[in-house]
Amino acid sequence: MKIVPFDKGHAEDALCLVNLLRAAPITLSEFIAREARWPVDDLRLCWLRYEDDRAVAYGQIASSPYAPADHLAVQIAVDPDYRGCGRGRSMFDLLEREAIGRGFRGLVSTLPEAASHPQAWAEARGFHRHALHSDSLLDLQTFDGKAEVSAEVSLTDMTGANEMQWREVATLLQKLIADAPDMRDLPPWTMARCLTVLRETPAARPEWVIVARSHGSPVGLTVGHSMGNEIYSYFTGVLPDWRGKHVGLALKLRLIAAARAQGITTMRTTNLDTNMPALRLNASIGFRRVPGSLELRKTLYSGAAATPVKPQ
Ligand SMILES: CC(C)(COP(=O)(O)OP(=O)(O)OC[C@H]1O[C@@H](n2cnc3c(N)ncnc32)[C@H](O)[C@@H]1OP(=O)(O)O)[C@@H](O)C(=O)NCCC(=O)NCCS
């Protein structure tokens, strides 16, 4: 048995295990492309456990925009043929020691809402339930095409936008994201991250970034990402003074129309299950709830292990 830090040469082995954690598997070329896009300044440590030249467990700790600054997001996958014999536990022990050794105060794990066994496994390791992120789907084929609502704003997408316009919208996203209940206790987003979400990630589409303006000033936006055959309604936000005036609804309806125009049949979205304004807005459009994900957190105590381990 050996545990080795992950590097490019292990991509194929890692992919088989990483795909166990994904709702939809990705290909090797997509995996390699994602590896290349990982921001160089973001901390990420990954290991693979080999037994008789077979990769049987994968573990990763990484900083994440969805984790507090002093927490790391953790992922562990064990080959189904090798489960139930302590491989997951020993990988977790390694990740935990590494996180503590680097001065982190906690870990975040995000698991499918319906995955009761992994949840029980994590809870037995000291994680507690922190938040439920519910997913909702809208069938764009049967959507009744609700008439566009009249909100006292103009709506435009970002097709053909220049650098100054992208920066203006990124500034609005930065402000709105900071105000979303999902982001409470999370670090503020940098302009670079906002521009990545709006424009640079391969999932972004300028025609799916829709901005609401009043007398030229942006007051709200919605962002859709391409996710296979679906559109993922990534974020919708409206400045506080403009809430409750159907701006959010108008933005979402325009995004739905833009997606339908491209033949997309399903819109997916995720909301914190306590974010009532967002949930009610989606319910009013006709989204139906499907299983989402559970976020668990664990507080780390430096007494548990103080020195980083050196995997052989
Ligand atoms: C969620 C959000 C975008 C809604 O935008 P909005 O412009 O205020 O919403 P609308 O005025 O278009 O509301 C449309 C419908 O949604 C529901 N709704 C929206 N806000 C609501 C609230 N605070 N309480 C109850 N229902 C609400 C209502 O059904 C409403 O229709 P009605 O007024 O005819 O009853 C806005 O609250 C916001 O920016 N929140 C912070 C960012 C955020 O959390 N985004 C979601 C994460 S992706």
The ligand as an SDF file (V2000), in Angstrom:
LIG
                    3D

 48 50  0  0  0  0  0  0  0  0999 V2000
  -34.2840   36.5170   -4.4880 C   0  0  0  0  0  0  0  0  0  0  0  0
  -34.3710   37.8880   -5.1290 C   0  0  0  0  0  0  0  0  0  0  0  0
  -33.4980   37.8930   -6.3860 C   0  0  0  0  0  0  0  0  0  0  0  0
  -35.8480   38.1610   -5.5440 C   0  0  0  0  0  0  0  0  0  0  0  0
  -35.8750   39.3400   -6.3570 O   0  0  0  0  0  0  0  0  0  0  0  0
  -37.1300   40.3640   -6.2890 P   0  0  0  0  0  0  0  0  0  0  0  0
  -36.9900   41.2710   -7.4180 O   0  0  0  0  0  0  0  0  0  0  0  0
  -37.1990   40.9600   -4.9360 O   0  0  0  0  0  0  0  0  0  0  0  0
  -38.3660   39.3640   -6.4790 O   0  0  0  0  0  0  0  0  0  0  0  0
  -39.7350   39.7140   -7.2560 P   0  0  0  0  0  0  0  0  0  0  0  0
  -40.2420   41.0340   -6.8240 O   0  0  0  0  0  0  0  0  0  0  0  0
  -39.5320   39.5310   -8.6980 O   0  0  0  0  0  0  0  0  0  0  0  0
  -40.6690   38.5550   -6.6840 O   0  0  0  0  0  0  0  0  0  0  0  0
  -41.4250   37.7090   -7.5340 C   0  0  0  0  0  0  0  0  0  0  0  0
  -42.2240   36.7460   -6.6770 C   0  0  0  0  0  0  0  0  0  0  0  0
  -41.3370   36.0220   -5.8370 O   0  0  0  0  0  0  0  0  0  0  0  0
  -41.9020   35.8720   -4.5020 C   0  0  0  0  0  0  0  0  0  0  0  0
  -41.0770   36.6720   -3.5550 N   0  0  0  0  0  0  0  0  0  0  0  0
  -39.9620   37.3810   -3.8380 C   0  0  0  0  0  0  0  0  0  0  0  0
  -39.4850   37.9500   -2.7240 N   0  0  0  0  0  0  0  0  0  0  0  0
  -40.2870   37.5630   -1.7200 C   0  0  0  0  0  0  0  0  0  0  0  0
  -40.2950   37.8070   -0.3170 C   0  0  0  0  0  0  0  0  0  0  0  0
  -39.3560   38.5730    0.2810 N   0  0  0  0  0  0  0  0  0  0  0  0
  -41.2620   37.2300    0.4190 N   0  0  0  0  0  0  0  0  0  0  0  0
  -42.2100   36.4720   -0.1710 C   0  0  0  0  0  0  0  0  0  0  0  0
  -42.2730   36.2180   -1.4860 N   0  0  0  0  0  0  0  0  0  0  0  0
  -41.3180   36.7490   -2.2430 C   0  0  0  0  0  0  0  0  0  0  0  0
  -43.3180   36.3800   -4.6310 C   0  0  0  0  0  0  0  0  0  0  0  0
  -44.1220   35.3080   -5.0890 O   0  0  0  0  0  0  0  0  0  0  0  0
  -43.2030   37.4120   -5.7200 C   0  0  0  0  0  0  0  0  0  0  0  0
  -44.3760   37.6590   -6.4310 O   0  0  0  0  0  0  0  0  0  0  0  0
  -45.5570   38.6370   -5.8210 P   0  0  0  0  0  0  0  0  0  0  0  0
  -44.8760   39.8970   -5.3750 O   0  0  0  0  0  0  0  0  0  0  0  0
  -46.4670   38.8530   -7.0060 O   0  0  0  0  0  0  0  0  0  0  0  0
  -46.1720   37.8590   -4.7190 O   0  0  0  0  0  0  0  0  0  0  0  0
  -33.9400   39.0200   -4.1620 C   0  0  0  0  0  0  0  0  0  0  0  0
  -34.6160   38.8250   -2.9350 O   0  0  0  0  0  0  0  0  0  0  0  0
  -32.4480   39.0830   -3.8770 C   0  0  0  0  0  0  0  0  0  0  0  0
  -31.7000   39.7510   -4.5850 O   0  0  0  0  0  0  0  0  0  0  0  0
  -31.9810   38.3830   -2.8170 N   0  0  0  0  0  0  0  0  0  0  0  0
  -30.5430   38.3590   -2.4870 C   0  0  0  0  0  0  0  0  0  0  0  0
  -29.7670   37.5160   -3.4800 C   0  0  0  0  0  0  0  0  0  0  0  0
  -30.2070   36.0660   -3.3760 C   0  0  0  0  0  0  0  0  0  0  0  0
  -30.3660   35.5020   -2.3000 O   0  0  0  0  0  0  0  0  0  0  0  0
  -30.3380   35.4360   -4.5530 N   0  0  0  0  0  0  0  0  0  0  0  0
  -30.7130   34.0290   -4.6110 C   0  0  0  0  0  0  0  0  0  0  0  0
  -29.5270   33.1670   -4.6200 C   0  0  0  0  0  0  0  0  0  0  0  0
  -29.2880   32.5660   -6.2580 S   0  0  0  0  0  0  0  0  0  0  0  0
  1  2  1  0
  2  3  1  0
  2  4  1  0
  2 36  1  0
  4  5  1  0
  5  6  1  0
  6  7  2  0
  6  8  1  0
  6  9  1  0
  9 10  1  0
 10 11  2  0
 10 12  1  0
 10 13  1  0
 13 14  1  0
 14 15  1  0
 15 16  1  0
 15 30  1  0
 16 17  1  0
 17 18  1  0
 17 28  1  0
 18 19  1  0
 18 27  1  0
 19 20  2  0
 20 21  1  0
 21 22  1  0
 21 27  2  0
 22 23  1  0
 22 24  2  0
 24 25  1  0
 25 26  2  0
 26 27  1  0
 28 29  1  0
 28 30  1  0
 30 31  1  0
 31 32  1  0
 32 33  2  0
 32 34  1  0
 32 35  1  0
 36 37  1  0
 36 38  1  0
 38 39  2  0
 38 40  1  0
 40 41  1  0
 41 42  1  0
 42 43  1  0
 43 44  2  0
 43 45  1  0
 45 46  1  0
 46 47  1  0
 47 48  1  0
M  END
$$$$
